Amino acid sequence: MKRFRFRLERLERLRYVQRREAETRLAEALAGLADCDALIETRRRELGRAAASWSELPRRAPVDANALQLAADELDASRTAIDRAHAKRRIALERLRTIEVEHETRSREHRVLERLRARSFERWRLSGAREEQKLLDELHLLKLGRADSSMEVAPCADPSAGS
C-alpha cells in the first residue's frame, strides 16, 4: 500500500505558520492592552496623590500662591496623563479587535485544511483496507480452488446402473 500523502500539505503548513504568527500578534496585543490598563491605574494613583495634596492646601495657614499653582498644575498634568492613557488604551483595544479577527480567520483557514487532511487520510485508510480485503478474498478463493482440485475423486460408478 502506498504511503499517505496529503496533496495540500504545503498549504496546510503555511496556514499553520500564519496561525501561529497571528497567535503571537494576539498575545502581544493583549499584553499591550494590559500595559495600558496598568498605566491607567498608575495615573489614577498619581491623580489621587495630587488631589490629596490639593485638599491639604487650605488647611495650612497662609497659602502660598506658588504652592497653589504647583498643586493645580499637578492635578491638570495627572488628568491629562489619564486622558492620554485612555486614548492609548482605545487604540490598543481597536488593534486587539483587528488582530482577533485576523487570528480567527487564520485559525479557521487552518482548521479547514486540518479537517480536509483528516478526511483524506480516512479515505486513504478505507481504500487500503478495501484493497487488503480484496487480496485476502482472492487468496481465499485460490485456496478453495486448490482444495477443490485436490479433492477431485474419480467418478463413482452408479450402483443403480446395474450389475
N, C-alpha and C positions, 0 to 999 in steps of 0.2 A: 504494500500500500504506500502511496506517495505521502511524503511529509506535508503537514498542513502549512499552507502559505496564504496569508491574508493579502489580497491584492492592494488594499488601501493602507498598508502598514506605514508607509512613509507619511501619508497624510495624517494618520492617527498619531504618529509620533510628533508631527508638527503641531497638531491640535493640543496634545498633551503639554508640550513646551509652552504654547501660548496660554494654556490654562494655568500652568504654574507661574508664569510671569504675571498674569492677571491676579493670582492669589497674592503674590509678593506686593504688587501695587496696592491691592486692597489692604493688606496688613500695614503698609506704610501710611496709607490714608487714614486708617483707624488710629494709628499711633499719632499722626498729625492732629487729629481731632482731640485725642486725649491730651496732647500738649496744649492745645488751645484751651481746653477746659481747665487744665492746671494753671495756665496763665491767667485766666479769668478769676479763678479762686485767689491767686496771689494778689491780683489787682484789687479784688474786693477787700482782702485783709488790709492792704495799704490804704484804701479809702476809709476803712473802719478806724485805722490809726489816725488818719488825717482828721476825720470827724471828731475823734476823741480829743485830739489836741485843740481843735476849734472850740469844742464845748468847754474846755478848761480855761480858755482865754478870759471870758467875762468874770470868772471867779477871782482872778488876780486883780489886785487893786488898780493901779493905773495901767491901762492897756497901751502898749507901745504900738504906734502906727505901723512900724516896720514888721513887728511880730504879727499883727493883724493881717497885713498884706501877704506875709510869708505863709500864713495858715490858709488864707484864701487861695493863693497860688497853688499850694499843695493839694487842696481839695479839687481845684479845677484840673490840675495835672492828673490826679487819680481818676476823676470822672472821664477825662479824655482817654486815658490809658485803658479804662474799662470799655469805652466805646470802640476803640481800636481793636481790642482783644475780641469783642463780639463780632466786629466786621471780619476779622481774620477767621473766626470760627464759622461764620456763614460761608465764607469762601471755601474753607476746608470741608464743610458739610456738602456743598454743591459738588466739589471734587469727589468726595466719597460716593455720592449718589451716582455720578457718572461712571466711576470705577466699578461700583456694584453692578450696574447694567452691563458693562463690558465683561465683568467676571461671569455674570450669569450667562451671557451669550457664549463666551468661550467654554464654559462648563457644559452647556447644552450641546454645542458642536462636538465636544469630545465624547460626551455620553452617547450621542447618536452613533458615532463610529465604534464605540465600545460595544453597543448592542448589535450593530451590524457584524462586528467581528465574532461575537458570541453566536449569532445565528449562522454565520458562515461556518464556524467551527462545528456547530451541531449538524449542519447539512453534510459536512465532510465526514464527521464521525458516523452518521447514519449510512452514508454511502459506503464507507469502509465496512461497516457491519453487514450491509446487504451483500457486498462483494464476498466477504468471508463466508456468509451463509450459503451463497451460491456455490462457492468452491466446496464447502462441506457437503452440500446436496449432490454435487457431481461426483465427489469421492464415494459417497454412499451408493449412488447408482452404479458406479463402476464396480464396487464390491458386490452389489447384488447381481450384476451381470456376470461376474466371475463365478459367484456361488451358483447361479443357475446353470452355467455351462459345466461346472464340475459335478453337478448333481444330475446331469442328464444320464439317464439309465436307458439301456436298450429296451425297446418296447416289449411289453409282456404279451404273451400270446393270450388271446381271448379265450377263457375257459369255456365259454358257451359255444364257441365255434366248432366245437365238436371233435370229439375224438373218435 
